[in-house]
Amino acid sequence: MLRTFLGTLGSAAGILWYASSAASSAPDLSSTTPGAGASSCRGQECEQLLPSGYKFGVDEEVTPSEKTSSEIKSKAKNLLTKVGMGTRAPRWVSAPPADFTQTERPAEERGVNPCWAPDPGFGDYGAWDHSPSIGQMLVPEKLEFDADGKVPVMFHFHGHEPARKEWVQAVNSGVLVALDLGINSGPYLKKFERPETFAALVNSVEKALTKRAGENVEIGKIGVSSWSAGYGAVQRVLEGPLASRVDAVILLDGLHTSFTNTEGARLTMAPFVRFAQRAAAGETFMHVSHSSILPPGYASTTETANYLIWQVGGEPEERSPRPKDPMGLKLIRGYDEANFHVEGYTGNGKLDHCAQLGVYREVLRKHVADRWALSRVD
């Protein structure tokens, strides 16, 4: 049975809980504009994520976004020069997760409840600093500057407490700014619809860091990460004027498209495609992880990840579970091209969705730490 994943994150206490409900038909979003919000179920027991966009299926016409040949690897160049208007996505792009992936391991078998992960504290960071214009930030006790005399900052959307738990176990330098705006993509899309909102947030972080350090502080490399519905904010950032300053994008089981709104989908997917192509060309860094959840009425994160892989000229590869797979996840597929990486895991339950946050720590340690010259936690 297809599930609707519903939940909310208590911002103050960091308490995550979910409810699910059955759905028998896909919502009609054909009249929805890109960035549409969510509709509520009855009472507090459910709030459904209704993403903007379109499911890229084998029977639908899809056009890869326009990119100049100099911006992507030769493999992607060949793909994008051979296809034109009306080109259809290969069948594997819209293939749903396989039947064998539709399981959920209990917390006892995992050795941890991913939705209630143990709290490691703040490590080498102090308490949350609420100086930014939105959300809060973690600043190391000793602020470290990069080779250009600037400070790298990661902006994380959705799940600030779970993100903090992973961040402090991965690195002990660099700044994390994190915020929660609701339980679906709508509030994130709406909040950052105006480009000046993210610009003001960046500016407020610089001012707060300058005040703390007692000297002028400039933000250097910018990263944007999200879990679940937080992808809506990432979309807006990548659509805006500061997109050129973004060095890293991390999507943790987020990025959905609906079944009906074709033009909305192209607009939704376009900024992610552009960034994926830049990462595949070695210019930036992008990591996309997904569960095997089959949501009702809109495309899964498996399908949207497939689409990104297709757009850089690749195909996903089979992978085997690893001992280090976090929180009981089991790796089954992946793709790597330069600095563009995709990892797919089994699991169709709420614990699998929460467990995707555990991927954050590995990505920070394995990729971002070296790229940004951050000190790792031993």
N, C-alpha and C positions, 0 to 999 in steps of 0.2 A: 504494500500500500504506500502510495506517495505521501510524504509528510510535509507539513508546513512547519518550518522552524521558527519558533517564536520565543522571544525572550527579552529580558531587560537586564541591564547591568546597573546595580546600585552604585552610583558614582562615589558617594562618600565612603561607603563601607566596602566597596569592591565585591559585592555579593552578586553572583550570576545565577539566574535561574531561567528555566525554559518551560514552555508548554507547547504541545503540538496538537494539531487537529487534522482530521482527514479532509481531503478535497477531491472532488470528482470532476471538476472542469477547470480549464484555464481561464483567468480573468481576461476580459477583452480590453486591451489598452490601446486600441487602434486610434482613439482620439486623444491619447495622452501625449503631452509634450515631453521632450527630453527633460529628465530631472523630476519626473512626477513623484509624488510622495507615496504614502501607504494608506491602506484602508484598515479600519479597526474591526476586530471581531467583537462579539458581545462581551461586555465586562472587561476585567483585567486579565482574563485567562489566555487571551491571545491577541497579538498584534502582528499582522502579516507584512513581511517585506515585499513590496511591490516595486521592483526596480524598473527603471526606464530602459527602453531599448528593444531588441528584437532577437529572437532565436535564429541563428544562422543554420538553416536546415538544408538537406540535400536537394529538396525540391524548390528551394527559394534562390533567387538571384542575388548574389553578393558581389560587391566590387571592392577589391583591396584598395586601401587608402593610397593616395598619390604620394610618392616619394621620389626624389631624384636618385639616380643610380649611384651617385657618389656617397650616399648616406647609409648604405647597407652592404652587407657581405655579398660576394658574387653569387652565392646560392640564392639569396633573396632577390638579387637583381634579375636573375634569369626568370624566376617565377613571375615577378611583377611586370616584366617587359613582355612576357608571352600572353598574359591574360589581359582582358579588357572589360568593357562594360558588359554586364550580363553573365560574367563568369560565375559558375556555381562552385560552392565549397565542396571539397572531396567528402565522400560519405563518412569518413572517420571523424570529421570535424564535429558533426552533429550526433555522433553515436553516444548514447547514454552510458553511464557506468554499467559494467557487466554484472550479471546476477550474483557472482561469487563475492562481489564487493559489498553486497547489501547485508551487512552484519554490524553489530555493535558489541564490542567486548565490555563486560561489566568492569566496574572500578576495581573489584577485588582481583581480577585477572590482570589488570593493568598495573596494579601496585600503587595507583593514585587515582583520585577523582579529578579529571582535568578541569571540571567546572569549579572545583574548590581546591586548587593547587596549594601546597604548603607555602607559607609566607616566609621568605628568606630575610625579610627586613629591607634596609636601605643600603647595605653594603658600604661603599666609600662615598655614598651620597647622603646629604642631609634629608630633612623632611621635604615634602612637596612645597614648592615655592609658588604662590598664587599671584605673582606679579604680572604674568602675561595677560594680555587683553582678554583672552579666552583660555580656559583650562588651567593647567598647572605645569611646572617644569621641575626636573631633577637636575641639579647642578653638583658636580663633584666638589669635594672639599678643596681640592687644588685644581683650579681651572687650567687646562692645558691648551696651548695654542699650536696650530699647525705651522708648516714651513713658511706660509705666507703671513703668519702672525694673526690668524683668524681662528675662530672656534667653529667646529662642525656641529650641526644641530639636526636631530631627527624629530619630525613632527608625526605623532601617532594618533590615529583617529579610531575611536571605539575600543573601550576596554582599557582605561588608563591604569587601573590597579593590576590586572593580569599582565599588561605590557611591562609595568615596573618590575614585577616579580622576575620576568625573564631578562630584562635589561641589566639589572644589578648582578645577575649571575653570569653575564656574558662579558661585559666591559666595565671598566671603572674610570673611564674618561669620556669626554663628549657629553653633550647635553640632550636630554629627552624632554620634549614638550608633548603632553598628551591631553586629550579631552574626549568627553562623551556628550552627545547631543540628543540621544534617543535610541530607539531599538530598531529603526529601519533606516533606509538610505535617504528618505525624504528630507529630514532635518539637516543632514549633512550637505545635500545638494543645495538646499535653500539657503543655508547659512553662508556658504561660500560662493553663492551665485555671483555676487559682486566681487571682482578681483581685488578691490581695495581691502576686503576683509582679511584675506591671507597676508597681504602686504602690511596691514596694521599689526597683525599678530607677529610677523617677523620683526617689525620695528620695535614692538613692545618688548620682545625677548632681548634684542640688542640693548635697549635702554636698561632693562633689569640687570643684565649681565654687567654692563658698565658700572652701574651703581654698586653691585656686589664686589666687583674687582677693584674699584677705585681708580680705574683707568679706562680709556676708550676700548670697547670691545666690538668687533665686527663679526658677523656670521659669515663663515666660509662656505663649506659644502653643506647643502641642504638635502635632507632625505625626507620622504613621506612614506609612512607605513600605515596599514590599516588591517583590521580584522572584521570579517563579516560586513555589516552595513556601512562601515566607515569608508568603503571604497568611493562613496558618493563625494566625500570631501577631496579625495585624491583626484577624482575625475575633474573637479572644478579647478584644482591647482594646476593640473596638466593642461587645462584649457586656457589658463590665464597667462598674463605677461611674465610671471615669475617662473614659468615652466622651464625656461632656458637655464635657470639657476639650480634646478633640481638635478642632483647627481645620482640619487638612489631611490628606487621604488620597491616596496615590499608589500605584496598582497597576500593575506592569510585567509584563505577560504572565503573570499569576497569576489565581487564582479559578476553580476548577473545581467541577463537581458530577457525581455519578454518574448512572447510568441508572435506579436502582431504588428508592432510599430516599426516598420522597416527603416524609415528615415530617422526615427529616434534612435534606433540601434546603431546606425552608422555614426551618428553624432556621439553616442555614448562610447562606442568602441574606439573611435578614431584617436583620441589622445593616448589611450593605452597602446594602441598599435604603433603609433609614432614613437613612443618611448621604448617599446620592445625592439623596434627596428634599430634604434640608436644603441641600445644595449647589445644587440646582436652584432653591431658593427664595432663594438668595443669602446664606444664613447661614454656610456653611462652604465649603471648597474640596475638590473631588475630581477627580482625573484618572485615567482608566483607559486603558491601551494594550494592544493585543493583536496577536499574530501571526496567521497563517492555518494554524497547526498543527492537524492532525486526530488527536487522541489516540485510542487504542483503548480502548473501554470506559467512557469518561466524557466529559462535555460539554466542548467546546473553550472557550477564552477568548473566542472570537468569540460563542458562544451566551450565555455568562454576561454579557458586555457588552451584548448585545442585550436581555437580560432587564432589566438595570438601566435601559436607555434606555426600554423599554416602561413600566417602573414609574414613570418621571417624566413619562409622557405623550408621548413622542416617538418618532421613527423615525430610523434612521441615514441619512445622506446620502452620496452619492458624492463623493469627493474625488480630487484629482490629486496625483501625486508632486511633491515640492518639492526644490529644490537642497539645502536644509538638512536633509533627512531623514537621520538619523544612521546611520553604519556600514552603508551600502548598503541601508537599508530603503526601501520604496516605499509611501507613503500611498495608500490606496484608499477609505477611508470615515471618517466622523466624525460627531460630534454635539456641539452646544454649547447649553447652557441655563443662563444666569447663570454660576455657578461650577462647574457640572458639565460635564466634558469627556471625550469618548471619541475615541480615534484608533485606527484599524485599519490594519494593514500586510499586504502580501503576504509569502509565504515560509513554508515548512513544514519547514525544516531546523534543525539545532542552531545554525548561525550566526545564523539569524533570531531564535532564542530568546535567544541571548547579546546580539544587537544591541539588544534591547529595553532593556537597561541604558543605552544611549546616549540614550534618550528622557528619562532622568532629568535630564540636564544642561539640556535645552531647557525642561522643565517648571519646574525651579528658577529659571532665568533669566527666563522669560516670565511666570510666575505667582507663585511663592512669594516671590521677591525683593521684589517690590512689596508683596505682602500683608503680609510680615513686616518690611519696611523693611531688607532686607539689602543690603549692598554687593555689586555684581556684579563679576566679574573682567573686566577690559578685554579 
